[in-house]
Amino acid sequence: MNPRRSVPDVTFQLLNYVLLFILGFATLYPFWNLLAISFNDSLDTMRGQVYFWPNQFTLNNYAIIFQNDSLLGAAFRSIARTVIGTALSVGCTTMLAYTLSRREYLLRKPINVILVVSMYVNGGLIPIYMLIKDLGLTNTFAVYIIPGLIGVFNVIIMRSYFDQLPEALVESARIDGASDIGVLFRIIIPCSLPVLATVTLFVAVGHWNSWFDNYLYNSKDNLSLLQYELMKIMTKSTSEVTSNAQAALNHETLRQTSPQSIRATMTIIVTFPILFVYPFLQKYFIQGITVGAVKE
């Protein structure tokens, strides 16, 4: 303990550690509990009392899910959607945000107003579905990419970051003969890695977790996504247990699967890929998410 520190300071620091420990535990425990349930026997899970560790360890829950032949193709399409959709969305969002950050752009204010209004007002589910259908995007892979190409919230975050960059950077690049595209790719983007990493994470998580557009717009099995296939497995598992009273009383059926075990296993499966990506973007994420928090 530093002898120059007063007792109130030490007490305050200890309280902070205790509070952070409680918040950290409250944040991590639900995920850890799901991990324990996913590795626990389904029948034992139905009895409860699974907290920190599996009472009866088994890999049967994962085996039930991965024995579905359509999951491998669905996982490939989900990865392709996440990679392609994130790259195109971040690229288009960056170009639009940079354009709107330029003060000499005459349509800057009208377009900003239109974008902000569109955040609060939309046509609703049925008009959007009719629009997607009239554009011929139903039952195509493009319906996963094109409708979500531009996110207004992400545009505002990026534009706010670009506004904070010194104008002298752009002027000096133009004096050296750089075009607008050259300024964007050689000056602006290298100086904006925190906000780019933040928006990339937002968009990637959104694409990876999305399944509702699959449910609405694509009925072909060869376009089905991983999350939609997992949702169907969970629905089927719930239906098998709850709709048949005899099956619900059959211990062998519950030992094979239960809605609670399948739900926990699915959560672990869809969460782990994002957890592996997050540590690589964390150093940029905090700086990027605080854009606009300080006004001068």
C-alpha positions in Angstrom: 0.0 0.0 0.0 1.3 3.4 -0.9 2.0 5.2 2.5 1.2 8.6 1.0 -2.4 7.6 0.2 -5.1 8.5 2.6 -7.6 6.1 4.2 -10.6 7.6 2.2 -8.7 7.1 -1.1 -7.9 3.4 -0.2 -11.4 2.8 0.9 -12.8 4.4 -2.3 -10.5 2.2 -4.4 -11.5 -1.0 -2.6 -15.2 -0.1 -3.1 -14.5 0.4 -6.8 -12.8 -3.1 -7.0 -15.8 -4.7 -5.2 -18.3 -2.9 -7.5 -16.4 -3.9 -10.6 -16.1 -7.5 -9.4 -19.9 -7.6 -8.8 -20.6 -6.1 -12.3 -18.2 -8.4 -13.9 -19.7 -11.5 -12.2 -23.2 -10.4 -13.1 -22.1 -10.0 -16.8 -20.2 -13.2 -17.2 -22.2 -15.6 -15.1 -25.2 -16.0 -17.5 -22.9 -16.9 -20.3 -20.9 -19.3 -18.1 -24.2 -20.9 -16.9 -25.3 -21.5 -20.5 -21.9 -23.1 -21.2 -22.4 -25.5 -18.2 -25.9 -26.3 -19.3 -24.8 -27.0 -22.9 -22.4 -29.7 -21.6 -24.9 -31.2 -19.1 -27.2 -34.1 -19.6 -30.6 -32.9 -20.8 -32.6 -34.9 -18.2 -30.5 -33.6 -15.4 -30.8 -30.0 -16.7 -34.6 -30.4 -16.6 -34.3 -31.1 -12.9 -32.4 -27.8 -12.4 -29.4 -27.0 -10.1 -26.9 -26.6 -12.9 -24.9 -23.5 -11.9 -21.2 -23.3 -12.5 -20.2 -26.8 -13.6 -22.1 -29.6 -15.5 -23.5 -32.2 -13.1 -23.4 -35.0 -15.7 -21.0 -34.1 -18.5 -22.0 -35.0 -22.0 -21.5 -33.8 -25.6 -24.9 -35.1 -26.7 -26.4 -31.6 -27.1 -23.7 -30.6 -29.6 -24.0 -34.0 -31.4 -27.8 -33.5 -31.8 -27.3 -30.1 -33.4 -24.4 -31.0 -35.6 -26.0 -34.2 -36.9 -28.2 -31.9 -39.0 -26.7 -32.2 -42.5 -27.9 -28.7 -43.5 -25.8 -26.9 -40.8 -22.5 -27.0 -42.6 -23.8 -25.3 -45.7 -25.8 -22.8 -43.6 -22.7 -22.0 -41.6 -20.7 -21.4 -44.8 -23.5 -19.0 -46.1 -23.5 -17.2 -42.8 -19.8 -16.7 -42.9 -20.0 -15.5 -46.5 -22.8 -13.1 -45.6 -20.8 -11.7 -42.7 -17.6 -11.2 -44.7 -19.2 -9.9 -47.9 -21.9 -7.8 -46.2 -19.5 -6.3 -43.7 -16.9 -5.3 -46.3 -19.5 -3.7 -48.6 -21.4 -2.0 -45.8 -18.3 -0.5 -44.2 -17.0 0.6 -47.6 -20.3 2.3 -48.6 -20.8 3.8 -45.2 -17.2 5.2 -45.1 -17.6 6.9 -48.5 -21.0 8.4 -47.6 -19.8 9.6 -44.2 -16.7 11.2 -45.8 -18.8 12.9 -48.4 -21.2 14.3 -45.7 -18.3 15.5 -43.6 -17.0 17.8 -46.4 -18.2 21.3 -45.7 -18.0 22.3 -49.3 -20.6 19.6 -50.3 -23.8 21.5 -51.2 -26.2 18.7 -50.3 -24.6 18.0 -47.0 -27.4 19.4 -44.8 -30.4 18.1 -46.8 -29.0 14.6 -47.0 -28.2 14.6 -43.3 -31.8 15.6 -42.5 -33.1 12.8 -44.7 -30.9 10.3 -43.0 -31.9 11.3 -39.5 -35.6 11.3 -40.4 -35.3 7.8 -41.8 -34.0 6.6 -38.4 -37.3 7.4 -36.8 -39.8 7.0 -39.6 -40.1 3.9 -41.8 -42.8 2.3 -44.0 -43.3 -0.7 -41.8 -42.9 -4.4 -42.4 -45.4 -4.9 -45.2 -44.3 -2.0 -47.5 -40.7 -3.1 -47.0 -41.5 -6.7 -48.0 -43.4 -5.4 -51.1 -40.4 -3.3 -52.0 -38.0 -6.2 -51.6 -40.3 -8.4 -53.7 -40.7 -5.8 -56.5 -37.0 -5.3 -56.7 -36.7 -9.1 -57.3 -34.5 -9.7 -54.2 -36.6 -12.5 -52.7 -35.0 -15.9 -52.8 -31.6 -14.4 -53.6 -28.4 -14.1 -51.6 -28.4 -10.4 -52.3 -31.3 -9.8 -50.0 -28.9 -10.4 -47.1 -26.6 -7.6 -48.3 -28.3 -4.8 -50.3 -31.1 -3.7 -47.9 -28.7 -3.2 -45.0 -25.9 -1.8 -47.1 -26.1 1.7 -45.4 -26.7 2.1 -41.7 -27.6 5.6 -40.7 -26.4 5.2 -37.2 -23.0 4.1 -38.4 -22.9 6.9 -40.9 -23.4 9.4 -38.1 -20.7 7.9 -36.0 -18.2 7.9 -38.9 -19.1 11.5 -40.0 -18.6 12.7 -36.4 -15.2 11.2 -36.4 -14.2 12.6 -39.7 -15.4 16.1 -38.6 -12.9 15.9 -35.8 -9.9 15.3 -38.1 -7.8 18.4 -38.8 -8.8 20.1 -42.0 -5.1 20.8 -42.7 -4.6 17.1 -43.4 -7.0 17.3 -46.4 -5.6 20.6 -47.6 -2.0 19.4 -47.5 -2.9 16.2 -49.4 -4.7 18.2 -52.1 -1.7 20.6 -52.4 0.4 17.5 -53.1 -2.1 16.6 -55.9 -4.2 14.0 -54.2 -7.8 13.5 -55.5 -10.8 13.0 -53.3 -10.5 9.2 -53.5 -6.8 9.5 -52.7 -7.5 11.7 -49.7 -10.0 9.2 -48.4 -7.9 6.1 -48.8 -4.4 7.5 -48.1 -5.2 10.1 -45.4 -8.7 9.7 -43.9 -9.0 5.9 -43.5 -5.5 5.4 -42.0 -6.3 8.1 -39.4 -9.7 6.6 -38.6 -8.9 3.0 -37.6 -10.8 3.2 -34.2 -14.1 4.2 -35.7 -13.7 1.8 -38.7 -13.0 -1.1 -36.2 -16.1 -0.1 -34.2 -18.4 0.1 -37.1 -17.0 -3.1 -38.6 -17.8 -4.9 -35.3 -21.3 -3.5 -35.2 -22.0 -4.6 -38.8 -20.4 -8.0 -38.5 -22.3 -8.9 -35.3 -25.6 -7.7 -37.0 -25.0 -9.9 -40.1 -23.9 -12.9 -38.0 -26.9 -12.9 -35.7 -29.5 -12.0 -38.3 -32.1 -14.6 -39.2 -35.4 -12.7 -39.6 -34.7 -11.6 -43.2 -34.0 -15.3 -44.0 -37.4 -16.2 -42.6 -39.2 -13.4 -44.5 -37.5 -13.3 -47.9 -35.9 -16.7 -48.6 -37.8 -20.0 -48.7 -35.1 -21.9 -50.5 -33.1 -24.4 -48.4 -29.9 -23.6 -50.4 -30.1 -20.0 -49.1 -30.8 -20.8 -45.5 -28.5 -19.3 -42.8 -27.0 -20.9 -39.7 -29.1 -18.9 -37.2 -32.3 -19.8 -39.1 -31.4 -23.5 -39.1 -30.6 -23.4 -35.4 -33.9 -21.6 -34.8 -35.8 -24.4 -36.6 -33.9 -27.1 -34.5 -34.9 -25.3 -31.3 -38.6 -25.0 -32.5 -38.7 -28.6 -33.4 -37.1 -29.7 -30.1 -39.7 -27.5 -28.1 -42.5 -28.9 -30.2 -41.5 -32.6 -29.6 -41.3 -32.2 -25.9 -44.3 -30.0 -25.2 -46.8 -31.3 -27.8 -46.6 -34.9 -26.8 -47.4 -35.5 -23.1 -46.2 -39.1 -23.3 -42.8 -38.0 -24.8 -42.5 -35.4 -22.0 -42.8 -38.2 -19.5 -40.3 -40.4 -21.3 -36.9 -40.0 -19.6 -35.1 -41.3 -22.6 -36.6 -38.6 -24.8 -35.6 -35.9 -22.3 -32.1 -37.5 -22.0 -31.6 -37.0 -25.7 -32.8 -33.4 -25.9 -34.6 -30.6 -24.1 -35.5 -27.1 -25.2 -33.4 -25.6 -22.4 -30.3 -27.6 -23.4 -30.7 -26.9 -27.1 -31.2 -23.2 -26.5 -28.0 -23.0 -24.3 -26.0 -25.0 -26.9 -27.2 -22.8 -29.8 -26.3 -19.7 -27.8 -22.7 -21.0 -27.3 -22.4 -22.0 -31.0 -23.4 -18.6 -32.4 -21.6 -16.6 -29.8 -18.1 -18.1 -29.9 -17.1 -16.8 -33.4 -17.8 -13.2 -32.4 -15.9 -13.7 -29.1 -12.8 -14.7 -31.1 -13.1 -11.6 -33.2 -13.7 -9.1 -30.4 -10.2 -9.2 -28.7 -8.6 -8.2 -32.0 -10.8 -5.1 -32.2 -11.0 -4.2 -28.5 -8.1 -1.7 -28.6 -9.9 0.3 -31.2 -13.5 -0.3 -30.0 -13.4 1.8 -26.8 -11.8 4.8 -28.6 -14.3 4.5 -31.5 -17.4 4.1 -29.4 -16.7 7.3 -27.5 -16.7 9.4 -30.6 -18.7 12.6 -30.0 -18.8 12.1 -26.2 -16.7 15.2 -25.6 -17.9 18.5 -27.1 -15.5 21.4 -27.5 
